[in-house]
Amino acid sequence: MRGVGLVLAVFFCASAAALDHSHAQWDALLKKHVVVLEGGKASRVRYADFARDRAALQRYLAELSAVTRAEFGRWTREQRMAFLINAYNAFMIEKVLSRYPDLRSVWDFGKLFGNPFKDRFFSLLEKPSSLDDLEHDNLRKNYREPRVHFALNCASVGCPMLREEAYVGPRLERQLEEQAARFLSDHTRNRLATGRLEVSKIFDWYKEDFEPRPAYFARYAQALADDAQGQALIAAGKAPFSFLDYDWTLNDAVR
């Protein structure tokens, strides 16, 4: 029995160590191939260079796909969220690379057939999965954290920037808050204009995640407006808002 216990202990230790929670492989790729713009408010991706490092990306994706549901269930909430966000972003890059450079938008894959968000083109947590599965059935359903919308990158110019580092459990709160501030202070995508907030369609598509929206915008009044009067209007929840068109152009650094 003692020998069996030792074997089981070794098994569980090996299982717990199966995933590198620093996501070092992904972190290195992001630091190498993400270009930060606009003082940290936006980024573009060097897909051509990512393509040359595709073997390294696929090794990381294989590591993610090897995680079992039992192993995932033993992690902290922050570790699980970081895993899912990184998985979404990394598999999105892999999807783009499957057609790059013959791609100007993710919708070139198709909206009905070949839809890049609904296509179950990878396996995660022991089942075929899609990007929508990760976003809607995992992150939104189980964690109720609206800031994940600022962390997930859909390979498009209109999307919140792909962060230049991996998400990790111990720093996740700071990373999510910084992503929110970055996105909301990017006045090409969210801004106060003549007393009206013009914000990303994200706040329309996922409105239930941000309700009440005036109160949510008030939290980031200083990011959304540059002047004190505008910030006061937003902070008081009195700024009417409308939604900007979403730019689905591929967020390629060469374009």
Number of C-alpha atoms within 10 A of each C-alpha: 6 7 8 9 10 10 12 12 12 12 12 12 11 11 14 16 11 15 17 12 17 16 19 14 16 23 17 14 21 20 14 16 18 22 19 18 11 9 9 17 21 23 22 23 25 18 23 16 13 20 18 10 14 17 11 16 20 14 13 22 21 14 16 22 17 16 18 15 12 12 16 16 10 11 15 12 14 17 19 19 22 25 22 22 21 24 21 23 21 22 19 20 21 21 19 22 17 11 13 14 12 10 16 17 19 22 17 14 17 12 12 9 9 13 15 22 23 15 17 17 14 16 16 22 15 12 12 13 17 21 23 16 18 18 19 11 11 15 21 18 11 12 13 11 14 18 19 21 21 22 26 24 23 24 24 22 20 22 26 26 28 25 27 21 18 26 27 22 19 14 12 16 13 11 19 19 14 18 24 21 19 20 23 25 22 18 18 15 22 20 22 22 12 9 15 16 23 22 23 23 19 18 16 15 9 13 13 11 18 17 13 11 16 18 16 15 23 20 15 17 25 19 20 26 22 14 11 11 11 21 20 16 18 28 19 15 18 15 21 13 18 13 15 18 11 15 15 16 17 23 26 21 15 9 10
